[in-house]
Amino acid sequence: MPIERIVVRFSSMGDVVLTGAVCTAFGAGTGFLTLPRYADLAARLIGVEQVFVPGDALPDVPIVDLQNSVRSRWLLRGRSVVRVERQDLRRRLRVAFKTAPGDRVVERYARAAGVGAAPAPWLPTVARGDVLLLAPGAAHATKRWPYWEALARAWPGPVRALGGPGDEAIVERIGGVCEAGFAKTLDAMNGAFAMVAGDTGLLHLAAAVGLPVVGLFGPTTSTDGFWCHGGVALELPLACRPCSRFGGARCPMGDHLCLQGIEVERVVAALGGLR
Ligand code: SF4
């Protein structure tokens, strides 16, 4: 089928995954422009039939720019483009003054695209089994929950950890797959019944393949844009939250209570509800 429109999102993994709400709604005939490192992921999104990277010649079709950055505006200059509304200022005010959260990311994407946001799955589903997946890593230290190994010991069934660069040590201690690329990461999700993760790209990737997820939210909150999944979001009602848009290197309060205060027992109970 010829390409009828192109969706644009350069990065990062979680954001590319969330464009699945739009690509799935569009269906066949969708092209996708992204960075080379996310081309493999974009090619798997339901509806996407061709992936382009910067520098490729694009067909003369309408473009939905879900990046809306200086780079995307430059690359798409002279084209017929609709763009997602950015809420950077609103999100900064939210962190600084604890104002009301903005719209969910998938809603902003869908509004720009002129479609209803399709519910997950947005990627081919994986075979279900009895393995509990854990995603202990996070790019920012304040997003890392401290009790992953305790959860692995407490869970009365098979456990597998998934991680990215920098997560090798903890993934090895729990047992799992690290730094494997999308194909192997998705393959490692086969046989799972659910995933526990922080507010990271792997959380959204697991939800996108149809797995129930338990999200552990600390310096960010489940209402701040990215959470849109039919699972359980665990978080504490602390006045300091959210203290950051993306997480940070250290807790400004010094105690990291937002994640230190989410006990293993609470996660196990949430998982029990997903069985
Ligand atoms: S405890 Fe509060 S200040 Fe510290 S990282 Fe968590 S949300 Fe931020």
Residues whose N, C-alpha, C, O or C-beta is under 5 A from the ligand:
A	BS01	SF4	T142 G218 P219 C240 R241 C243 C251 P252 M253 H256 L257 C258
